[in-house]
Amino acid sequence: MKIRTFRYFFKEALKSMRRNGLMTLASISTVALSLFMLGVFLCGVVNLNNMAESLENQVELSVYLKDDLTTDQIMAVGKKVKEIPNVKRIEFINKEQAMTDFKERLGDQQQLVSSLNGVNPLPNSYVLTFENPEDVKSTARLVTTFSGVESSHYGQDVIEELFKITQIIRIGGIVLIGFLAAATLFIISNTIRLTVFARRKEIAIMKYVGATNSFIRWPFMIEGMLLGFVGAIIATLCVGEFYHFITLEVEQSLAFFPLVKMFPFFYTLVGVLLGGGILVGAIGSTISLKQYMKV
């Protein structure tokens, strides 16, 4: 397309937006509201997914050793454990450290320790964390076959439920975003259809005098893209202010919550909303023009 031709199409799009000021305002408002809702839900899904990953990364496998092992035997077990693929970190906890940690967890209820009469029943252990938390189950079965290992534990019941919940969050998030994107496209295409309907006579006249479909379509597509772009800018600013407010509130009251930081996440969000606004504007215009492009 020549620059002169594109300039003409662009001017025609701006002229149409000025001439139909009320419809333009309604279209931009609809696009902004739709993309704002999409942006808010996108923020929610991203943070839920981040929370799920954070919980999965806290999954640990405790490998408990038999009491009668020598130092060399304990080190031999550690060597085997280090050879397991996808293990991110290995920590050895001796009996004394395990008892100290146990006392700290008990807090004011130290009478439970007193009832042991100085006997430390806690075993030496290795604590493993993984690159892929899904590996914990297979590794738990593997380490029990090692000589010198008494048992392994990773909170089987809780972890199984955790994996189910995180999977539901991820799948549900994708479905939700897809549904909202489709709803946004539907709303925008119908809003632009009103603009096209108001100019249906103009389109018919252009068709009768021999204008090609592309010549008629381009000004409307550019108009739709501009509507989507302006609406996306408004939505992006609103989502940015909303998310900034939420992050400040969460940091003050729920500092432990694994919230995604404002930056660089916001840059990605800007790209998604602006790109999405332009794309749905173009697609919406194309869909809306279809029935009016027939002679």
C-alpha positions as CSV (number, residue, x, y, z in Angstrom):
1,M,0.0,0.0,0.0
2,K,1.3,3.4,-1.0
3,I,1.9,6.0,1.8
4,R,-0.4,8.5,0.0
5,T,-3.2,5.9,-0.1
6,F,-2.7,4.9,3.6
7,R,-2.7,8.6,4.5
8,Y,-6.1,9.0,2.7
9,F,-7.5,6.0,4.6
10,F,-6.2,7.3,7.9
11,K,-7.8,10.7,7.3
12,E,-11.1,9.1,6.3
13,A,-11.0,7.1,9.5
14,L,-10.4,10.2,11.7
15,K,-13.1,12.1,9.7
16,S,-15.6,9.3,10.4
17,M,-14.7,9.2,14.1
18,R,-15.3,13.0,14.4
19,R,-18.5,12.9,12.3
20,N,-19.9,10.1,14.5
21,G,-18.6,11.6,17.8
22,L,-21.2,10.0,20.1
23,M,-20.8,6.6,18.5
24,T,-17.0,6.9,18.7
25,L,-17.3,7.7,22.4
26,A,-19.6,4.8,23.0
27,S,-17.2,2.4,21.1
28,I,-14.1,3.6,22.9
29,S,-15.9,3.3,26.3
30,T,-17.1,-0.2,25.5
31,V,-13.6,-1.3,24.3
32,A,-12.0,0.3,27.4
33,L,-14.5,-1.4,29.8
34,S,-14.1,-4.8,28.1
35,L,-10.3,-4.6,28.1
36,F,-10.3,-3.4,31.7
37,M,-12.3,-6.4,32.8
38,L,-10.0,-8.6,30.7
39,G,-6.9,-7.0,32.2
40,V,-8.2,-7.3,35.8
41,F,-9.0,-11.0,35.3
42,L,-5.6,-11.5,33.6
43,C,-3.9,-10.0,36.7
44,G,-5.9,-12.4,38.9
45,V,-5.0,-15.4,36.8
46,V,-1.3,-14.6,36.7
47,N,-1.2,-14.1,40.4
48,L,-3.1,-17.3,41.1
49,N,-0.7,-19.1,38.8
50,N,2.2,-17.5,40.7
51,M,0.8,-18.6,44.0
52,A,0.4,-22.1,42.7
53,E,4.1,-22.2,41.5
54,S,5.1,-20.8,44.9
55,L,3.3,-23.5,46.7
56,E,4.7,-26.2,44.4
57,N,8.3,-24.8,45.0
58,Q,7.8,-25.3,48.7
59,V,7.2,-29.1,48.2
60,E,10.0,-30.9,50.0
61,L,10.9,-34.6,50.3
62,S,12.3,-35.8,53.7
63,V,14.4,-38.9,53.5
64,Y,14.7,-40.5,56.9
65,L,17.8,-42.6,57.7
66,K,18.1,-45.6,59.9
67,D,19.5,-44.9,63.4
68,D,22.5,-47.4,63.3
69,L,24.3,-45.9,60.3
70,T,27.9,-44.8,60.5
71,T,29.1,-41.4,59.1
72,D,30.4,-43.2,56.0
73,Q,27.1,-44.9,55.4
74,I,25.2,-41.6,55.8
75,M,27.6,-39.9,53.3
76,A,27.0,-42.9,50.9
77,V,23.3,-42.3,51.0
78,G,23.9,-38.6,50.4
79,K,26.0,-39.4,47.4
80,K,23.2,-41.5,45.9
81,V,20.7,-38.8,46.5
82,K,22.9,-36.2,44.8
83,E,22.9,-38.4,41.7
84,I,19.1,-38.2,41.4
85,P,18.2,-35.9,38.4
86,N,16.1,-32.7,38.8
87,V,17.0,-32.3,42.5
88,K,17.5,-28.6,43.0
89,R,18.8,-28.5,46.6
90,I,19.8,-31.1,49.2
91,E,20.1,-30.4,52.9
92,F,21.3,-32.8,55.6
93,I,19.6,-32.4,59.0
94,N,21.2,-34.4,61.9
95,K,19.3,-35.6,65.0
96,E,20.3,-32.6,67.1
97,Q,19.2,-30.0,64.5
98,A,15.9,-31.9,64.0
99,M,15.2,-31.8,67.8
100,T,16.0,-28.0,67.9
101,D,13.7,-27.4,65.0
102,F,11.0,-29.5,66.7
103,K,11.3,-27.5,69.9
104,E,10.9,-24.2,68.0
105,R,7.8,-25.5,66.3
106,L,6.3,-26.6,69.6
107,G,6.6,-23.1,71.1
108,D,5.1,-23.0,74.6
109,Q,4.2,-26.7,74.6
110,Q,7.7,-27.9,75.7
111,Q,6.2,-30.4,78.1
112,L,6.0,-32.8,75.1
113,V,9.8,-32.7,74.9
114,S,10.2,-33.2,78.6
115,S,8.2,-36.4,78.5
116,L,10.9,-37.9,76.2
117,N,13.3,-38.0,79.3
118,G,16.3,-36.8,77.3
119,V,15.8,-39.4,74.5
120,N,16.0,-38.0,71.0
121,P,13.8,-40.3,68.7
122,L,14.2,-38.1,65.7
123,P,16.3,-39.6,62.8
124,N,19.0,-38.1,60.7
125,S,17.5,-37.0,57.3
126,Y,18.1,-35.4,54.0
127,V,15.6,-32.8,52.7
128,L,15.2,-32.5,49.0
129,T,13.6,-29.8,46.8
130,F,13.1,-30.2,43.1
131,E,13.3,-28.3,39.8
132,N,9.9,-29.9,38.9
133,P,7.7,-30.6,41.9
134,E,6.0,-33.4,40.1
135,D,9.2,-35.4,40.5
136,V,8.6,-35.7,44.2
137,K,6.4,-38.8,44.0
138,S,8.7,-40.9,41.8
139,T,11.8,-39.8,43.9
140,A,10.0,-40.8,47.1
141,R,9.6,-44.3,45.8
142,L,13.2,-44.4,44.5
143,V,14.9,-43.4,47.7
144,T,13.1,-46.0,49.8
145,T,15.1,-48.6,47.8
146,F,18.4,-47.2,49.0
147,S,20.3,-49.1,51.6
148,G,20.2,-47.2,54.9
149,V,17.0,-45.3,54.2
150,E,14.2,-46.0,56.7
151,S,11.4,-44.1,55.0
152,S,10.5,-41.0,53.0
153,H,7.8,-38.4,53.5
154,Y,6.5,-35.4,51.6
155,G,3.0,-34.9,53.0
156,Q,1.5,-37.2,50.4
157,D,-2.2,-36.4,51.0
158,V,-1.7,-32.6,51.1
159,I,0.6,-32.6,48.1
160,E,-1.7,-34.7,45.9
161,E,-4.5,-32.2,46.6
162,L,-2.2,-29.3,46.0
163,F,-1.2,-30.6,42.6
164,K,-4.9,-31.0,41.7
165,I,-5.7,-27.5,42.8
166,T,-2.8,-25.9,40.9
167,Q,-3.8,-27.8,37.8
168,I,-7.4,-26.5,38.1
169,I,-6.2,-23.0,38.6
170,R,-4.0,-23.1,35.5
171,I,-6.7,-24.7,33.2
172,G,-9.5,-22.6,34.7
173,G,-7.4,-19.4,34.2
174,I,-6.7,-20.2,30.5
175,V,-10.4,-21.0,29.9
176,L,-11.5,-17.8,31.7
177,I,-9.1,-15.6,29.7
178,G,-10.3,-17.2,26.5
179,F,-13.9,-16.7,27.4
180,L,-13.4,-13.0,28.3
181,A,-11.4,-12.4,25.1
182,A,-14.2,-13.9,23.0
183,A,-16.8,-11.9,24.9
184,T,-14.7,-8.7,24.4
185,L,-14.4,-9.4,20.6
186,F,-18.2,-10.0,20.5
187,I,-19.0,-6.7,22.3
188,I,-16.5,-4.7,20.2
189,S,-17.7,-6.2,16.9
190,N,-21.3,-5.4,17.7
191,T,-20.4,-1.9,18.8
192,I,-18.5,-1.3,15.5
193,R,-21.4,-2.8,13.6
194,L,-23.6,0.1,14.8
195,T,-21.1,2.5,13.3
196,V,-21.1,0.6,10.0
197,F,-24.9,0.4,10.0
198,A,-25.1,4.1,10.4
199,R,-23.0,4.4,7.2
200,R,-24.5,1.6,5.2
201,K,-25.9,3.9,2.5
202,E,-22.4,5.5,2.0
203,I,-21.0,2.0,1.6
204,A,-23.7,1.0,-0.9
205,I,-23.0,4.1,-3.0
206,M,-19.3,3.5,-3.0
207,K,-20.0,-0.1,-4.2
208,Y,-22.3,1.1,-7.0
209,V,-19.6,3.6,-8.3
210,G,-17.1,0.8,-8.5
211,A,-15.0,1.1,-5.3
212,T,-13.2,-2.2,-4.5
213,N,-13.9,-4.1,-1.3
214,S,-10.4,-3.3,0.1
215,F,-10.8,0.4,-0.7
216,I,-14.0,0.5,1.3
217,R,-12.8,-1.8,4.0
218,W,-9.5,-0.2,4.9
219,P,-10.9,3.1,6.4
220,F,-13.2,1.1,8.6
221,M,-10.4,-1.3,9.7
222,I,-8.2,1.6,10.6
223,E,-11.1,3.2,12.5
224,G,-11.7,0.0,14.4
225,M,-8.0,-0.3,15.2
226,L,-7.9,3.3,16.4
227,L,-11.0,2.7,18.6
228,G,-9.3,-0.4,20.0
229,F,-6.0,1.4,20.5
230,V,-7.5,4.4,22.3
231,G,-9.8,2.1,24.4
232,A,-6.8,-0.1,25.2
233,I,-4.8,2.9,26.4
234,I,-7.6,3.9,28.8
235,A,-8.0,0.3,30.0
236,T,-4.2,0.0,30.5
237,L,-4.1,3.1,32.6
238,C,-7.0,2.0,34.7
239,V,-5.7,-1.5,35.2
240,G,-2.3,-0.1,36.1
241,E,-3.8,2.2,38.8
242,F,-5.9,-0.7,40.1
243,Y,-3.0,-3.1,40.3
244,H,-0.7,-0.5,41.9
245,F,-3.3,0.0,44.6
246,I,-3.7,-3.7,45.1
247,T,0.0,-4.3,45.4
248,L,0.4,-1.6,48.0
249,E,-2.5,-2.9,50.1
250,V,-1.2,-6.5,49.9
251,E,2.3,-5.5,50.8
252,Q,1.0,-3.7,53.9
253,S,-1.5,-6.3,55.2
254,L,-0.5,-9.6,53.5
255,A,3.3,-9.3,53.0
256,F,3.6,-13.1,52.9
257,F,1.3,-13.4,49.8
258,P,3.4,-14.2,46.7
259,L,2.0,-11.3,44.6
260,V,3.6,-10.7,41.2
261,K,5.6,-7.4,41.3
262,M,4.2,-4.4,39.4
263,F,7.2,-4.3,37.1
264,P,8.2,-5.9,34.7
265,F,4.8,-7.6,34.7
266,F,3.0,-4.3,33.8
267,Y,5.1,-3.9,30.7
268,T,3.8,-7.3,29.5
269,L,0.3,-6.4,30.4
270,V,0.6,-3.1,28.4
271,G,1.7,-5.1,25.3
272,V,-1.1,-7.6,25.7
273,L,-3.9,-5.0,26.2
274,L,-2.7,-2.6,23.4
275,G,-2.0,-5.4,21.0
276,G,-5.4,-7.0,21.9
277,G,-7.2,-3.7,21.5
278,I,-5.8,-3.2,18.0
279,L,-6.4,-6.8,17.0
280,V,-10.0,-7.0,18.2
281,G,-10.7,-3.6,16.6
282,A,-9.5,-4.9,13.3
283,I,-11.3,-8.2,13.5
284,G,-14.4,-6.5,14.8
285,S,-14.5,-4.1,11.8
286,T,-13.9,-7.0,9.4
287,I,-16.8,-9.0,10.9
288,S,-19.1,-6.0,11.0
289,L,-18.4,-5.1,7.4
290,K,-19.0,-8.5,6.0
291,Q,-22.7,-8.3,5.3
292,Y,-22.4,-4.7,3.9
293,M,-19.8,-5.6,1.4
294,K,-22.2,-7.7,-0.7
295,V,-23.7,-5.9,-3.7
